Amino acid sequence: KNFYIKYIIEYQPLGQGSPHPWVDTDDGNKTTKDVTALNGSTVYQFRVRAFSKVRGEWSKFVQAATQGDGE
């Protein structure tokens, strides 16, 4: 059976205890997602999990730094 699946991406600036914003892919066939409206010159941590009939486990955090313009 082909269950509906998507991926949830949770991210936050490193070292900040703020709530975790998140985005989802809406389409489990897509394995990329643009995360927009990030602050410039900031290190973020991201984690991902699959979501279908049951929730998958969260991945380990991965860090990425934005450039000065937020890209």
C-alpha angles and dihedrals in degrees: 000000000000108000121194109258136181137165126241118210117199120191142169139166109275115262096014119117093207122131114284112251114208142192130196132211098229086208124066091201091068117080097182131068133178112229108202138186094048123155118252124252091014132132112226130189120217134190132179138203135180119241123199132120086331128024118253124224119270115259121236114275118269120199127218131172125220122221123242093277095050097255 
